[in-house]
Amino acid sequence: MKTNKKTNYLYLVVATLGLSALACGYLKIGMVEPTPEEPTPQLVETESDPVEQADPTSEENLPQSIPVVAWLGKISSLPESSQFDDFVSLSPQGSGEFGLTGATEALEAEIRSLRDAEGPQEFIHFWGSLACEGIDYNGCQLVVDRMQYGASYSEEDISGWVGVIRSSTFNSASSCVFELSGDFPIWYSIYASQDESLKGEIESLRDTGALVRVSGRLLIGIPDVNGTRIEVSSLEVLQAGTEEKPELADSNPLTEGWPTFVNDRYHYQIKYPPDAVLEFFGPIGFDNNELPEGMDAETYLAELTKLYTDRLCVGIRYSLGIIYISAPPNQGTGYTPCGPTGVGAGEIINSEALIKIDSQTYQVKTMEIILAGSGSESYRLNYHSEMNYLLLDDNTRIFFGSIPRQDATYEDYLMKTRETLLLILSTYHKN
């Protein structure tokens, strides 16, 4: 935000520079004209062709502004002694920093309240116009006419955006990002969930340096790169890529850096992403009919815990999903829940598929669950989810599926998590 601390000083400097320029025989647009009290230097006419002076009112000389649409950044305050009082730093780091001001008093007050914020208000999506005329921090100022942060969600159409497609990651899963061309290389996740041919084209252009023009629907406030995603409806290559498309760094978790969990008690092992969370569960109850005569429930539960350990059920929580592995002794006895306990009322779509685990092919039973919701709620993972069950030859039961979340959608789960869950399961091996 601009202050007036150095206004008088700047006017004096500009005026002095203006006189110097005239004395040297040329004129720069925007210089302060000499006051009547000052002698006006006379331009000496020569036989050379006169220099045509630029028209300051022509379109090409008017200040150029850059439209800002859902740029992600955070607001930081500057010291009291600074010329300006705050600035925006864009995400990803290094994309740019500049000053900002609100288009209205209410927005200005909101900007002040968000300085140096933490938690859900730290990163903000901005809309407005950016002008770089030396009027604010780093010579540029964003006039903000809209902000979005926290758990807010919105969508809007975009048309004719130009940029390149690059590789990135989100929640340890591979992602394609659209990098906007220009002085500020803003990132948006890019995908085509409804069009397999467009999806393939996006992948083929990734990291080739090809300049593309895209149109589609921009989703803001989702768990993806920079909190955004472009759902592409059309894509045009403006300039062919000059770089050979690299292969993805070894994306097979079997060969690159995944730790291995070994369940010594139930004789299996499985690999998992480094940022996955392991959870362990032992017996928490039992069927009253199996309580030994003369033994109280607390003592018997302690005996069960000693016998079956806390490796009876193992959970692997990753991104928007989870895997539960229930050891054979837990079948039918209900020592511990190892998976979801209910689905709620709504539409259930049942399907079956085959999966290969530990060199064996198994049938997976899938339930896609759609609960009643309104508006954007109906797309959230706590309204639209998935559960998968399979039973191995030794009666080990495996559940995997999505985690109920209000800040993610079923499409997010399918795109960013489900494939990784299947990769985790592909590493399961019976010892």
Secondary structure as UniProt FT lines:
FT   TURN            5..6
FT   HELIX           7..23
FT   TURN            24..25
FT   TURN            29..30
FT   TURN            36..37
FT   TURN            56..57
FT   HELIX           59..61
FT   STRAND          65..77
FT   TURN            80..81
FT   STRAND          86..90
FT   TURN            93..94
FT   STRAND          97..102
FT   HELIX           105..113
FT   TURN            114..116
FT   HELIX           119..121
FT   STRAND          124..131
FT   HELIX           137..139
FT   STRAND          141..148
FT   TURN            150..151
FT   STRAND          154..170
FT   TURN            171..172
FT   STRAND          173..180
FT   STRAND          187..191
FT   TURN            193..194
FT   HELIX           196..205
FT   TURN            206..207
FT   STRAND          211..220
FT   HELIX           225..227
FT   STRAND          228..239
FT   TURN            253..257
FT   STRAND          260..263
FT   TURN            264..267
FT   STRAND          268..271
FT   TURN            274..275
FT   STRAND          277..281
FT   HELIX           288..290
FT   TURN            293..294
FT   HELIX           297..308
FT   TURN            310..311
FT   STRAND          313..318
FT   TURN            319..320
FT   STRAND          321..326
FT   HELIX           328..330
FT   TURN            331..333
FT   STRAND          346..357
FT   TURN            358..359
FT   STRAND          360..371
FT   HELIX           375..379
FT   TURN            381..383
FT   STRAND          384..391
FT   TURN            393..394
FT   STRAND          397..402
FT   HELIX           410..416
FT   HELIX           418..426
FT   STRAND          429..430
//
